[in-house]
Amino acid sequence: MSVCLRLCFLSCALLVFYSSCSFGQKVNYDRYRLLKVTPTTDYQLDAVYALHRRFKDELDFWLHTPTTDQSAYVTVKPTIYREFTEQLDFLKMPYELLLNDIGEEIASDRVSKEERKKLGFFEVYRTMDEIYEFITNLTKKYPNCASIVNIGTSFEDRPLRVIRISTDPEQLKPKPMVWIQSGMHAREQIGPAVATYLASKIAALCRKGGATRKLIQKFDWYILPILNPDGYEYAQNYDRLWRKTRSRQVFTKCVGVDPNRNFGFQFGDGNNGSSSEPCSNNYAGYRPLSEPETRAVVVYMTTIVRDRMELFLDFHSFSQKWLTPYGYTITLPQHYEDQVYLARIATKAIQKYNGTKYTIGTSSHSLYPVNGGARDWAYHVMLGTHSYVVELPDQGQYGFILPRRFIYPTATETWVGVRAMALELIDLMSMDGYASN
């Protein structure tokens, strides 16, 4: 089956579950099931595409379109579950039931307001306000090196807040910078939790000695924990599996844009990895930077970077992959070997610490095509040699609804990886002849 047909399939698949235009109406996922489907032959692969065309309003492919090399994670509505699995059985296609009731899984992870107050900060998925209060408190605790920067507002007028951590708070002598962002896709709520934890660990270096203190002596750190606050809040309150922004589109009731298809580099690109259909979960928007959220990031970063980008990390979920450029093409970037080297430092540190295994590769080879993505923009336009998308745990058992008991383990192991990567980058920068771009 051609690549173009598969991409068309992906765009169509993403029209279904989470592009509803409900405003304040809670989405119910009771008795929805999550299947891992593994076509092993081209015939079975073609059959999966045929089944999707038949059940297009009842299926959603969470991670990527199926191939004979990678399994697909499919959400199935209860109304067609029996018929769908009977078809898989008839085709002798391997599949595994991962979650028997997505709605029940979502409900079991909720906690009351009173219980939230008793839990540790990283024991529950926090609201936008709670995260913003947390990073603001970091600036009060470490006033000599941490500050909040409001870089813009969302479509629904929520603030986009960056915590900046530097031993030079007045920016008299700007240092090489590390940019960390997360919360681009609303349902990937482990990302903001991890980014907030990283902010706490980096800010704590302001009062610590030892080898790790050089992380803030050598770098200025910028952390944007929630790039898509409207979507994040909507996912928490109304539709746990919402993905996009919440901007209103012209001539359609469908809501939102995929912010990771909305950056200016290779936007659209023949729809190789994005969609021009407003109801698609991969909708790129009507033009580059149509979203106030992506526009705010680009304007702010363009203002502050001044050729000093050293490390760019964009946290997503799921699949446990540390992804290098490019997403829009299978061509390897100029700095691919350098990118893989540094990614190995991070992933080996994580595996040694907690046993969690990541794979490394380009997005286009290891996951799926992406055009108009932030990581490719950071690498190609901002000249950030070491630019990555990090797909956090898990590998599919829970996918986008990773239970809250995994927040702290995921955050701590990610800090171990980021710390190892940044320390290695400092050593590389000290070598004669080092050039970041």
C-alpha positions in Angstrom: 0.0 0.0 0.0 1.3 3.4 -0.9 2.6 6.0 1.6 0.1 8.5 0.3 -2.8 6.1 0.9 -1.6 5.4 4.4 -1.3 9.1 5.2 -4.8 9.6 3.8 -6.0 6.8 6.1 -4.4 8.5 9.1 -6.1 11.8 8.3 -9.5 10.1 7.9 -9.0 8.1 11.1 -8.4 11.2 13.1 -11.7 12.8 12.1 -13.7 10.6 14.3 -13.5 10.5 18.1 -12.0 13.7 19.3 -12.9 16.4 16.8 -16.4 16.9 18.1 -17.4 20.5 18.4 -19.0 20.1 21.9 -18.6 23.1 24.1 -18.7 22.1 27.7 -20.4 18.7 27.1 -18.6 15.9 28.8 -17.6 13.0 26.6 -18.3 9.5 27.8 -15.9 6.7 27.0 -17.6 3.9 29.0 -17.1 0.5 27.4 -14.7 1.8 24.8 -11.9 -0.7 24.4 -8.3 -0.3 23.4 -6.9 -3.0 21.1 -3.3 -3.6 20.0 -3.7 -4.9 16.4 -0.7 -6.4 14.6 -1.1 -7.0 10.8 1.7 -9.4 9.7 1.1 -9.5 6.0 0.2 -7.0 3.3 -3.1 -8.7 2.9 -3.9 -8.2 6.6 -2.7 -4.6 6.3 -5.0 -3.9 3.4 -7.8 -5.5 5.4 -7.2 -3.1 8.3 -7.6 -0.2 6.0 -10.8 -1.7 4.6 -12.2 -2.2 8.1 -11.5 1.4 8.9 -13.3 2.6 5.8 -16.2 0.4 6.9 -16.2 1.5 10.6 -14.7 4.9 10.1 -17.0 6.5 12.7 -16.3 3.9 15.4 -12.5 3.4 15.3 -9.6 5.6 16.2 -5.9 4.8 15.7 -4.1 6.3 18.7 -0.4 6.2 17.7 0.0 5.7 14.0 -1.4 4.0 11.0 -0.7 0.3 11.0 2.2 -1.3 9.1 3.6 -4.8 9.0 6.5 -3.5 11.1 4.5 -1.8 13.9 1.3 -2.6 15.8 -1.6 -0.2 15.8 -3.4 0.9 19.0 -7.1 1.1 18.1 -9.9 2.6 20.2 -13.1 0.8 19.4 -16.7 1.9 20.2 -18.8 -0.6 22.1 -21.4 -0.7 19.4 -19.1 -2.4 16.9 -16.6 -4.2 19.1 -18.0 -7.7 18.6 -18.2 -7.3 14.8 -14.8 -5.7 14.5 -13.1 -8.5 16.5 -14.9 -11.2 14.6 -13.5 -9.7 11.4 -10.0 -9.7 12.9 -10.5 -13.4 13.9 -11.7 -14.2 10.4 -8.5 -12.6 9.0 -6.4 -14.5 11.5 -4.9 -11.1 12.5 -3.2 -11.0 15.9 -4.7 -8.6 18.4 -4.6 -8.0 22.1 -7.2 -6.4 24.4 -5.3 -3.8 26.4 -8.1 -1.9 28.1 -11.6 -3.4 28.5 -13.2 -0.1 29.5 -11.5 3.2 28.8 -14.1 5.2 30.6 -13.7 3.1 33.7 -9.9 3.6 33.5 -10.3 7.3 33.3 -12.8 7.4 36.2 -10.6 5.3 38.4 -7.8 7.8 38.1 -9.8 10.8 39.2 -9.5 12.2 42.7 -11.7 14.6 44.6 -10.7 18.2 45.4 -10.2 17.3 49.0 -8.0 14.3 48.1 -5.9 16.4 45.7 -4.9 18.7 48.6 -3.6 15.7 50.6 -1.6 14.2 47.8 2.0 15.1 46.8 2.2 17.4 43.8 3.4 14.7 41.5 0.9 12.1 42.6 -2.0 13.5 40.5 -2.3 15.2 37.1 -2.5 18.9 38.1 -4.6 21.6 36.6 -3.1 24.5 34.7 -3.7 26.8 37.7 -1.9 24.4 40.0 1.0 24.0 37.7 1.3 27.8 37.3 1.1 28.3 41.1 3.8 25.7 41.5 6.3 27.3 39.1 5.5 30.7 40.6 6.4 29.4 44.0 9.7 28.2 42.6 10.5 31.8 41.7 9.7 32.8 45.3 11.9 30.1 46.7 14.8 30.8 44.3 14.3 34.6 43.5 18.0 35.0 42.5 17.8 32.7 39.5 14.2 31.8 38.7 11.5 34.1 37.1 8.3 33.8 35.2 7.9 35.2 31.7 4.4 35.6 30.2 5.0 35.0 26.5 1.4 35.4 25.3 -2.1 34.1 25.6 -4.1 31.3 24.2 -7.2 31.5 22.0 -9.4 31.4 25.1 -7.2 34.0 26.8 -5.2 31.7 29.1 -1.6 32.7 29.8 1.4 31.0 28.3 4.0 31.0 31.1 7.6 30.1 30.9 9.9 29.7 33.9 13.4 31.0 33.2 16.2 29.6 35.4 19.6 31.3 35.1 22.5 32.4 37.3 22.3 35.7 35.3 18.7 36.8 36.0 19.2 40.2 34.4 20.5 38.5 31.2 23.6 40.7 31.1 25.6 37.9 29.6 23.2 35.5 28.0 24.5 31.9 28.0 23.7 29.0 25.7 20.1 28.0 26.2 18.0 24.9 26.8 14.3 25.1 25.8 11.9 22.6 27.2 8.2 22.5 26.3 5.3 20.2 26.8 1.5 20.1 26.8 1.2 20.6 23.1 -1.3 17.8 22.7 -4.0 18.1 25.4 -4.5 14.4 26.2 -0.7 13.8 26.7 -0.9 14.9 30.3 2.2 13.2 31.5 4.2 15.8 29.5 3.3 18.9 31.7 3.9 16.8 34.8 7.4 15.9 33.7 8.3 19.4 32.6 7.1 20.8 35.9 9.2 18.3 37.8 12.2 19.2 35.6 11.7 22.9 36.5 11.7 22.0 40.2 15.0 20.0 39.9 16.8 22.6 37.8 15.6 25.5 40.1 16.9 23.6 43.1 20.4 23.8 41.6 20.4 27.5 42.5 21.2 26.5 46.1 23.3 23.4 45.5 27.0 22.9 44.9 28.6 19.9 43.2 29.0 18.9 39.6 25.4 19.4 38.6 25.3 23.0 39.5 27.2 23.7 36.3 23.9 23.0 34.5 22.7 26.5 35.5 26.2 28.0 35.3 26.6 27.0 31.7 23.0 27.2 30.5 20.0 29.5 30.6 16.9 27.2 31.0 13.5 28.0 29.6 10.6 25.7 30.5 7.1 26.1 29.0 5.1 23.4 30.8 1.8 23.9 28.9 1.9 25.1 25.4 -1.8 24.3 24.7 -3.6 25.4 28.0 -7.0 25.6 26.4 -6.8 22.0 25.2 -5.2 20.9 28.5 -8.1 22.3 30.5 -10.7 20.9 28.1 -9.2 17.5 28.4 -9.2 17.6 32.1 -12.8 18.8 32.4 -14.7 17.6 29.4 -12.9 15.2 27.0 -9.9 13.3 28.4 -8.9 12.3 24.9 -9.0 15.8 23.3 -5.8 16.5 21.4 -5.9 19.9 19.6 -6.2 23.6 20.5 -9.6 25.1 21.1 -9.6 27.7 18.4 -12.8 28.2 16.3 -12.6 27.5 12.6 -14.3 29.3 9.8 -17.2 27.5 7.9 -17.1 24.4 10.2 -18.3 23.4 13.6 -15.1 21.4 14.2 -12.8 23.0 16.8 -9.0 23.3 17.1 -5.7 22.9 15.3 -2.9 20.4 15.9 -0.2 22.8 17.2 2.5 20.4 16.2 1.5 20.8 12.6 1.2 24.6 12.8 4.8 25.8 12.9 6.2 27.5 9.9 8.9 25.1 8.7 7.6 22.7 6.0 4.0 23.6 6.9 1.5 21.5 4.9 4.2 20.1 2.6 1.7 18.2 0.5 -0.1 17.1 3.7 2.7 14.6 4.3 2.0 14.1 8.0 -0.7 16.7 8.5 -4.3 17.3 7.3 -6.0 20.2 5.6 -9.4 18.9 6.9 -10.5 21.0 9.9 -12.2 18.1 11.6 -9.0 16.0 11.6 -6.9 15.6 14.7 -3.9 16.4 12.5 -5.4 19.6 11.1 -2.5 21.9 10.4 -4.5 25.1 10.4 -5.4 27.4 7.5 -1.9 29.0 7.6 1.4 28.7 9.5 1.2 30.0 13.0 -2.6 30.5 12.8 -2.7 29.6 16.5 -1.8 32.3 19.1 0.0 29.6 21.1 2.4 28.6 18.4 2.8 32.2 17.4 3.7 33.2 20.9 6.4 30.5 21.1 8.0 31.5 17.8 8.0 35.2 18.5 9.5 34.8 22.0 12.1 32.2 20.9 13.1 34.3 17.9 13.6 37.3 20.2 15.7 35.5 22.9 17.7 32.9 21.0 20.2 34.9 19.1 22.2 31.9 17.9 22.5 30.4 21.4 20.1 27.4 21.2 21.9 24.3 22.4 19.2 21.9 23.4 15.5 21.7 22.5 13.2 19.1 24.1 9.5 18.8 23.3 7.8 16.2 25.5 4.9 14.1 24.2 3.5 10.7 24.8 3.4 7.8 24.2 5.8 5.1 22.9 9.1 5.6 24.7 11.0 7.1 21.7 13.7 9.8 21.7 13.1 11.3 18.2 15.5 13.4 16.2 14.8 15.5 13.1 13.3 15.2 10.6 9.6 14.5 10.7 8.7 15.8 7.3 11.1 13.7 5.3 13.0 10.4 5.5 16.2 12.3 4.6 18.6 12.2 7.6 19.7 15.6 9.0 23.2 16.9 8.8 23.8 16.4 12.5 22.1 13.1 12.8 25.1 11.2 14.3 25.6 14.0 16.9 21.9 13.9 17.8 21.9 10.1 18.2 25.0 10.3 20.3 23.5 12.7 22.8 20.2 10.9 22.8 22.0 7.6 23.7 23.5 9.4 26.7 20.0 10.2 28.0 18.4 6.9 27.2 21.2 4.8 28.7 21.0 6.9 31.9 17.3 6.3 32.1 17.6 2.6 31.5 20.3 2.3 34.1 18.2 4.2 36.6 14.8 2.6 36.2 15.0 -0.1 33.5 12.9 2.0 31.1 14.0 1.4 27.5 13.7 4.1 24.8 14.4 3.7 21.1 16.1 6.4 19.1 15.5 7.5 15.5 14.0 10.2 13.3 10.3 10.8 13.6 9.7 9.9 10.0 11.4 6.5 10.4 10.5 5.6 13.9 7.0 6.9 14.4 5.2 8.6 11.5 5.6 11.7 9.2 5.1 15.1 10.7 5.3 18.4 8.9 5.0 21.8 10.4 6.4 20.4 13.7 8.1 22.4 16.4 11.2 20.2 16.6 12.0 20.5 12.9 11.5 24.2 13.2 13.8 24.5 16.2 16.5 22.5 14.4 16.3 24.2 11.0 15.3 27.7 11.8 16.6 28.2 15.4 19.7 26.2 14.5 19.3 24.0 17.6 21.6 21.1 16.6 20.3 18.9 19.5 16.5 19.2 19.0 14.3 16.3 20.0 10.8 15.1 20.5 10.6 12.8 23.5 7.7 10.4 23.5 7.3 9.5 27.2 6.0 6.2 28.6 4.3 3.9 28.2 4.6 1.7 25.2 0.8 1.3 24.7 -0.7 -0.5 27.7 -2.4 2.7 28.8 -1.3 5.1 26.1 -2.7 8.6 26.5 -4.4 7.7 29.8 -1.2 6.7 31.8 -2.4 6.2 35.4 -1.3 8.8 37.9 0.8 6.3 39.8 3.3 6.5 36.9 3.8 10.3 37.1 6.6 10.4 39.7 8.6 7.4 38.3 8.4 8.9 34.8 9.4 12.3 36.0 12.3 11.2 38.1 13.8 8.9 35.4 13.3 11.7 32.8 15.3 14.1 35.0 18.1 11.5 35.2 18.2 11.4 31.4 18.0 15.1 30.8 20.7 15.8 33.4 23.0 13.2 31.8 22.4 14.7 28.4 23.0 18.3 29.5 26.2 17.4 31.4 27.5 15.6 28.4 26.7 18.6 26.2 28.7 20.9 28.5 31.7 18.6 28.1 31.2 18.6 24.3 31.0 22.4 24.3 34.4 22.6 26.1 36.2 20.8 23.3 38.3 22.6 20.8 36.5 23.0 17.5 33.0 22.5 18.9 30.3 24.2 16.9 26.6 23.8 17.7 25.4 24.4 14.2 
